């Protein structure tokens, strides 16, 4: 039987037998779950067909590579084929005894049995750079790398530093060989934007390392990358270490050298740049290094000649180079803004609000009226405070301090991305808290203990009133409140007896007390869905699913508690006696996880005021939600569907207004129509799309050519009849 050998980023291995099909991804429910960097939720599948083994990418973000080439369809594997998925390396064996669930001992790095049959490339991924780093010395514990690693000092040889070009990182391997990256501020090194030094190689993390310039010094550090960063063959920690000219940095498998403009050319016989690791056994590599050094010297001389020629030909201009050259403030602002956005984004994991705030504050120090930085700082401060309150509330709940937890959760605003998580916590906490408060309140009222009754009843009433209508709490217009005795004309009394007794107790304690009102609490407010909908949804799920655990999980999903739903389904999955329901649990786990993840992805775009980016994940989430909710999807909206509708409509209205206010009405209408397509119950959107329809009619009356119809289509709203007129006009003008 064919076997797949999986090498993890830490160098350890697993073997998995391929029996029919093997689904691979980071999401629970896959046959092979890989949770490290670069792996999508449903990344790829390996299957056997006609005696051959094939691999097919599942539309992953980072792609699947076979022998260094990205595949775009089913690809046959042969023994020894190297497959790269994110930070993992997979190889096919003809047959092997299954050791799934046990990690094999890591073989020696040069063991021929572990080397790929594919041609070696300059940018091939490295299974574990950390394992190779230990060949030069024992790995240091985190934070222990206080001093700069020493550079090897081979006898003889010369290293030419860049002359007059300022400090740079210069590529030594792969497509980056010979390329220079000036170090003018803080350089983020990573696999993709917003990195300033983009190294598109599977061994490089998205945010891999930082190199920055402080005065005449240049420093480097690792950012917790999957494969690590080496300086002269030793692992870097997350603390900055100073660099010296000729130092070799290795990001994944990509090697670069640091060159400083003020470093003199070394004399023969002095210490030079360290050789690439492994060069002791490869004379050809040493010759290649010498050629690179000579080429670098020639390029440096040509650069000096160009500078001299430029200065002679244009004496009125003096080029400022080297460490004393001033940094471009506009470029530095953009780099810092990019960092700030990256730290504040939840797409790559939990945001780092402290670092985001610090980075944006640096922008404001340079440009106090920068609109984007000010907007980001306001958002960051709001989210940072919301996060702190949520974490403090969780601790209070663990200590059974429900009252304190509710106080903290109430402080989280509706605009925060943590609001939805806090809302489910608040409701669970409130249910436990108010039961005790209600019992105490009734007991004190029954015994006419007005003093203790008022504060305890107040705690209960502030939660209870959130689910009551205004008519149940306040007298109608033209009527007055009467708490005791018979009611006369134009007098009113609440229907709830406990509420009436609470109001009476307040007047007994303080006859001049102001009228009591229910405090507004978004986090505890009742859903617009009626309580009867919950019973109808439960009845549907009970009829549809036999296992009780599935029924409970689906009710949690409907209420927006995806994590609880997935935990319940995992519990079912762990029961051996429920094996016949395991496939159902796997399917529902996949769907619930997808909806929750897509909902968060779209929500992140909404938070960043970019509803256009939210369209795709939101639509995919709605399709999956419809599969889960079946016939009740449109009539008994789940938490996710309802919030997608409302959030998309509100965000599209505000974003479209932003462009309309700046006289770009066409783009404003395009965005308004996106929101209207999701939800037609937003009164603001209804008003503005009516305006767009009028603009479309006006534009249509002035059409003189086919190109004029594009503006009409941007304004036209589905259902307003303009589309039919546009088609008729296209036929009249014979537009293609």
N, C-alpha and C positions, 0 to 999 in steps of 0.2 A: 504494500500500500504506500502511495506517495506521502511524504512527510514534509512539512514546512518548518524550517528552522528560523526562529525569530530572535534576533539579537537586540536587546534593550539598550537605551542610551548609556546605562552604567556598565555595559560590556557583558552582562549575564545573558543566558540564552534559555529559550523554551523550544520544545518540539511539539508540533500539533499534526496529528494525522488528518488527512483530507479525505473525508468520507462523503462524497457527493458534492457538498457545498460548504464553504467556510466564509461567513460574513465577518468583515473586519471594520472596526471603528471605535471611537472613544465612548460611545453611548452604551449604557447597560442594555442587554438584550442581544448584542452581537455575539457570535460564536467565539470571536477573538477580540477582547477588549484591550485597546492600547490607549492609555490615558495621558501620555507625555505629549510634548509640543508637536504641532504641525499635523495632527491627525484629526480629520473631520468626524462628525457624529456617525455617519455611515460612509466610510471612506472607500472601501473596495470589497470585492468578493473573489474568492478563488474557488474554482469548480472543476470537476472532472467530466470530460465529454469525449467519447470515442477512444478511451485509453490515454488521452492527452490531458495535461493540466493547463488550465487557462486562468488568467487574472484579468479583471475588468474594473476600471475605476468607476466609482459611484457618484461622479459629479463633485468630487472633493475640491476644496478651495486651493490646496497646495499641490494637488496632482499626485499621480503614481508613476514612478520611474522604473523601467526595466533596462538594465545594463546601460544606465546613463541617459536613456531617451524617455521623454514623457509619453505615455500611451493615451490614445483617444478611442480605443475600442478593445474588444477581447484580444488578448495577446497570449500566445502559447509560451509556456515556461519549459526550460530544459534543465537538467541537473546542473547546479552551479550558477544559474542565472541570479544576478543580483537585483533585488527589488527594494526600492526605497519608498517608505511611507512616513513622511514627516521625519522624526528623529530615529526611526526604526529601520533596521536592515533585515530583509527576509531572503532566504535561500531555499531552493527546492532540492530535496534528496529523493532518490529513487524509491527507497523504502527505509523505514526506521522504526525501532520500537518506540511506542508512544511514551513520552515522559511529561505529558501535560500536567501542569500543576506543580512540577519540580523544576527548579532552575539548575541548569548544568553548570559545572565549574568552568570558569573563563579560560579558554585555551591560550597558550603563548601567542603574542601578537604576530610572530612570523611563522606560525604553524601553517604549512601549505594547505592543510585540510580546511582551513578557515578562510583562505584567500579566494577572491572572486575570479571566475574565468573571464570576466569582461575585461576589456582593455583598461589600463589605468589612466585616469583623466586627472587634470590639474584641479578640478573642482569636485571630485567624487566625495561623497559623504563619509565621515569617519564614525564607526560604531561608538567609540568612546575615546575622546582625546585625553580624558583624565587617566585612563589606563596607560597610555603612552607617556604621559607626563611623569608618572612614577618611575619610569626607567632612569630618569635623570636625578631622582631623589625622591624620598618619601613625600607623599602628599601632605600639605600643611593643613592643620585645622583652620576652620573659618576664623578670620580676624587675626591669624598668626603671622601673615605676611606683612610685617611692619616695615621691612627694608626691601629696597629694590633688588631683585635677583641679579646676581653677578653674571656677566656675559663671558662665555668661553673665550680664552685668549690663545688662539693658534699662533704658532711662530710664523713670522713672515706674512706677506700679503698686505694689500693696501685697500682702504675703503675710502671712496670719494664722497664727501658730503655735498649736498646741493649748495651751490654758490649763488647768493643774491636772490634766492627764490622764497625765503621765509621757511619756517618749519613745515614739513610735509610728511604724510604717510605715503609710501610708494609700494605698489603691488609687486610681488615677487613670483606669484604663481597664477596659472590659469589665465582667463581673459583679462585679469586685472594686472598682469605683469607689465611693468613700465608705467602704469597710470599713477598720477600724483594727486593727492588730496590735501590742499593747503589747510593748515590748522590755524584758524583765525579766531576761534572762540571755543565753544563746546561742540565736538563732533559726536553724533550718535552713530554707532556702527551697528548695522543689522541687515536682515534679509529683505526688508521692504520699507517703503516710506512709512513714517516720516524720517527715517534714518538719512543722515547727510552722506554717509558712506554706505551705499547699497551694495551688498555682496549677495547676489542671488544664487546661493548655494544651500543645499539641504542641510549641511552641517552647521549653518549659521542660524542663530535664533533671530526672531523678529526684532527684539531689543537685546543686542548681544553685549556691547561694551560701550564705554565712553572714553574719548581722548579730548583733553581740554588744555587750553593755553592760559597760564596765569603769569603775566609779565614776561620774563625771559624763560620761565620754566614751562615744561610740557608734561602733563600727568596722564595716567591711564588707569582704568579699573574695569573689572567685569561686572555685569549687571545680573548675575545669577543665571547665565545662559545654560542651555542644556548640555553643551559639549565643553564649555569652559573657554578661557582665554589664556594663552601661554605667553610669557615674556622670557625670551632667551631659554625656552624649554621648561620653565617652571610656571605652575598655575598662579594666576593672579586672583586676589580676593576682591571684595567689594569696596575696599578702601583704595584711594588714589595712591599710585606709586609714581615717582618721577622717572622720566625717560632720559637716556643719553643717546647721542648720535650713534647710529649703527645698530641700535637695539632691534631685535626681531620680535614682532608681535604676531601671534597666530590666533585667528578667529575661526573656530572649527578646524577646517583643513586649509583655509586661506591664509597665506603668510604675507606679511607686509613688513617693511623696514621703516624706521623713523630716521629722518634726515633733518639736520638743523643747518640753517644758512651760515651761522657763524662758526661752524666747526672746520678747522684747517684740515687740509689733505694730509693724511697720515704718512709718515715716512716708511719706507720698506723696513720691515723688521719689527714695527710696533704692532700693538694689538689691533685687530680688525673686527669686523662684524662677525658674529658667530655663524658657523656653517649650519646649513639645514640639518635637522636631525636625521641620522641615518647616512650622512655623507661619508662617514668613515669607511663604509663598506662599498661606496659607489664613487670611484674616481671620476666617472663621467659627470656626476652631479657637481663635484668640485670644479671641473673645467667650465661647467655652465655658470657657476657662481663667478668665476674669474671673468668670463665674457660679459656677465651682467655688470660687474664692477667697472670694467673698461668702458662698456657702453654708457654707464652712468657718468663716468668721467668725461667722455666725449660730449654727452648731452649737456653737462654742466658748463663745459667750455663754450659750447655753442650758445648757451643761455647768456653767459657773460659777454660774448661777442655781440649778441643782439642788443643787450642793455647798453653797451658802449656805443654801438652804432646809433641807437635811438637817441642817446644823450648828445652825441655830436650833431646829429641831424636836427634836433629840436632843443636848443639850449635853454629856451624859455621855460621848459617843463622839467621838473626834477622828480623822478620816480622814487617814491618812498617804499622801500622794501625792508625785509628783515623784521625782527621783533619790535622795532620802533614804529613800524607802519601802523596807522590808526585803523581800528576795526570799523567796518561799515555798519553804522547804527541800525539802518533799516534791515540789513540782513540779520543782524543779531536779534532784533526784535522778532523777526519772523521765525528764527530758530527757537527762540524761547516760547513763542506762542505755540509752535508745533509740539514742543515738549509738554507744555501745559495741557493742551488738548489730549495728548497721549496719556498723561497721568490721570486725567479726569474721565477718560473713557472706560466703559465697562466691557468693551468688546474683547479685551485681552485678559480679562480676569477682574478681580476687585480693584476699584480705583484707589489711587494713593492721594487722598485729598490734601494731606499736609505738603507733599512735594508739589502738587499741582498749584496750591495757593502760593507757596514760596516762589515758584517759577513765574507765575503771572504777576506777582508783586514786583519781581525784577523788571518785567516789561513796563509796569506803571512807573517805576523809578526812572526809566528812560523816556517814556512817553505817557505822561499822566492822563492824557485825554484819549488814549487808544480805545476805541469803542468796543472792539472784540475782547480786549483784556478786561475792561470794566464789566462787561456782560459775563465773562467767564468767572471773574472773582466773585460776583454776586451769586452765581449758581453754585460755585465751589463752597462758599461759606454756608449757603443754605443746606447743601448736601452733607457737608462735614458735620454741621450741628445735628442734622437729622440722623446721620449714622451714629454719632455719639449717644444721642437719646435712645435710639433703638438698642444699642449694645448695653446701655445702662439699664434699660427696661428688662432685657433678657436676664440680667444678673438679679434684678429685683424679683423677678418671677421665680427664679431658682431659690431665692431666700424666702418665698411665700409672702412677699411684700407687694400684694396686688394693687393696693391703693397708690403706692409710689410708682409702680409700673404704669398704671393708667395715666398718672400725671405726666410722666415722661412721654408716653405714646401720643397723648393729645397735642404735644408740642410739635409733632412732625407734620409739616404742611402738606396739603394735597398736591402741590406742585413737585414734591420730592419723588425721586424714583424709589425711595424706600417706603413710600406711603402704603403701597399695596401689601407689602410684607408686614408692615406695622399694623395694618387694619385687621388682618386675621389674628395676630397676636392680641390686639386690643379686645376683640370680641370674645376670644377664649378666656382672657383674664377677667373681663367684665362679668361673664357668666358665673365664674367662681366667686368673685368678690361680692356681687350684688345679692346673691342668695343669703350670705351671712348678714349683710347690711339690712336686707329686707326683714329677716327674722328678728333682728334686734329692734328695728324701727317699729314693727307691729307690737312687740312685747312692751316697749316703752310707752307707746301710745295707749295700749290697753290699760296700763297701770297709771295713766295720766302723769307720767314722768316727762313733762314737757322739755325740760332743760336737756337731758341726754337724748331725747327723741329727735330734736331739730337737727343737730349735726349728723346723726346717724341716718336719719331719713333723707337728709339732703344728699348724702352719698349715693343712696339707692335711687332717688328721684332723678338725679343728673344722668344716670344711665337709662333708667326706665323711660324717661320722656323722649329719648331720641327716636323711639319707634311709634310715638303718638302723633296724631295730627294736630294742627293748630286749633281746630275746633274743640278738641278734647282738653285743651290746656288753658285757653283764654276765652273770655265771654265774647259773644258776637257784638258787632257794632250796634250801639244803641241800648245795650243791656249792661247791668252792673253785677258784680260778684256778690253773692250772699252765701256764707258758709254754714249758718245755723238758722233753725226755725223754718217756718213755711215760706215758700217762694211766692212773691207777689208779681204783679205785672212788670215786665221788663227786667226781671231778675234771673240770674243764671247760676248754676252750680255744676261743678265737674261730676262726671258719672263715676269715676273711680273713688271708692270709699277711702282707701288708704291715702290717696292724694288729698282728699278733703280734710282728713284728720291731720295730715302734715301741715296744711295751710292754717288750720285752727291752732295747732301747736305753736306756729310762728307768731301768731297774734297774741297768744298767751304769754310768750316770752318777751315780745316787744310789740306793743300796740302801734308803734309808729314805723314798723318795718315796711320797706318798700315792697310793692307787689312782686311776687316771685315769678321769674321767667326761666324757661329751659335754656341752659347755656348751649350755644352752637358748638357741635363737635363733629367735624367731618369724618373722623376716624371711627365714630360709633354710630353715625347716622344709618338709618334703615335703608336697605336697598329699595329701588323703585319696584322691584318684583314683589308681587303679593305673596303672603305666606302660603297661600293655596298652591302656588306654583311649585314650591319645594315638594309638597306631597305628591303632586302630579309627576314631577321628575323622578321621585323615588319609586313611584308605582311603575313607571316606564322601565327603569333600570332593574327593578325586581322581576319584572316579566321577561326582560331580555337576558338576564344573567342569573344562573343558578347559585354560584358561590356567594356566600354572604360577604366575604372580604372584597370581592369585586364590586358588589353593590355599594358598600361603604366607600371604596376608593373612588367610584364614579361620582358619588355625592360630594366628596371632597373636591374633585376636579371641577364640578359644576359651580361650587362656591369659591373657586380660585385658589384652593390649597393644593397645588400640584405636588409639592414635596411630601405632604402627608399621603396623598393618593399613591405616589410612587413607592413610599415606604410600605404601605398596606399591600400593594401588589407584589413587592419583593418578599413580604412575609408569606404570601400564598405560594410564591415561586419556591420558597425554601421547604415547603411541606411535601414530603415524599409521597404521602398518601393522596395528594391532590394532583398527581402527575398528569391526569387527563385534562387539567385546566391550565397547565404550564404554558402552552402555546398561546392561549387567550391572554394570560398575564403578560407574556412577552410582547404581544401585539399592542396591548393597551399601554404598557410601559413605554414603548416606542412612540406611540401617538401622544400621550400626555407629556412626555419629555420634549417632543418636537414643538408642541403648542406653547409650552412654557418658555422654551428657549427662543423661539421665533417672536413671541410676545415681548420678551426682554430686549431682543435685538431691535425690533421696531420701536419699542419704548425709548431705547437709547437714542435713536435717530430723532424721535419727537423731542426728547430733552435737549438735543443739540439744534433744535429749530430747523430740522430738515425732513419735513413730512414726505418729500419725494422718495427719499431712501427707505422710508418705512413701508412703502406700498407693497413691495415684493414679499418681505417677511410676514406682514400682516395678512396678505391674501392667502399665502400658504398656510398660515395658522388657522384662518377661517375655514379653509377646505378640510383640514384635519379635524377641526372642531365639529364640522357638519357630519363627518363620519362617526365621531364619538356620540354626538347628541341625536343623530338620526332624525326622526320625524319631528322632534321638539326643538331642533336647532334654531328655527326662525321664530317660534312662538314663545319659547321658554329660554331666553338668552342666557348662556353661561356667563360667568364673570368675565372670561376672556373676550367673548364676542361683544358683550355690552361695552367694555372699556375700550376695545379697539375702535368700535363705531364712534364713541364719544370723543376719545382722544384724537383720533384722526381728523374728525370734523373740526374740533376746536383748533388744533394745530394748523390745519390747512387754511382756516379762515384768517388766523393771525399772520401766517407766512404770506398768503396772497395779498393781504392788506399792506404788508411791508413793501411789496413791489408796486401795488396800485398807488400808494402814497407817493412813490417816486416816479410816477408817470409811466410805469411799465405795466399797463393794464393787461396786455396780452399774456404776459407771464403770470400776472396775478390771477387771471381767469383760468389759466391752465391748472394752477394749484388749487383754486377753489373747486374746480370740477373734480379733482382727485378726491377731496374730502366729501363732496356731494355724492360721489359714486359709492362711498362707504356708508354714509348715513344722511338721510334726507330729513331728519327730525331737528336739525340745528337751525334755529330761526335766523341767525346771522348769515349762515350759508344760503338759506333760501332767498334772502334779500339780495345778496351779491350775485348769485347766479342768474337772477332775474335781470340784473343790470348787464351781465355778460351776454344774455340772450338778446337784449336790446342793441348792444354794441355789434353783435353778429348781424342783425338785420340791417343796421346802418351801413356796415362794411359791405354787405352783399349788394346793396343798392348802388354802390360806387365801383363795383368790379368791372375792370376793363380788359383784364388778361388772366391767364391761368395762374400766374404767380400771385395775383391779388387774393385768390381763394384761400391761401394758407392762413391769412389773418382771420378770415371768416370762420374757418374750422377751429382756430384757437379759441374764439369767443363762443361758438355754438355749444349749446347744452343738450345732451341726449334727451329726446322727447319734446323739444321745442319746435320741431318741424323744419329747422334750418337745414339739417342734413339732406333732406329730400330736395330742397331748393338748390343746394350746392351741387348735387348730382345732376340735376337738370341743367345747371349753368355749365358744368363740365362738358356735358354732351353738346350744348350749344356752341361752346368755344372749341370743341374737339380737343380737350385736354387729355393727355395720356394718364 
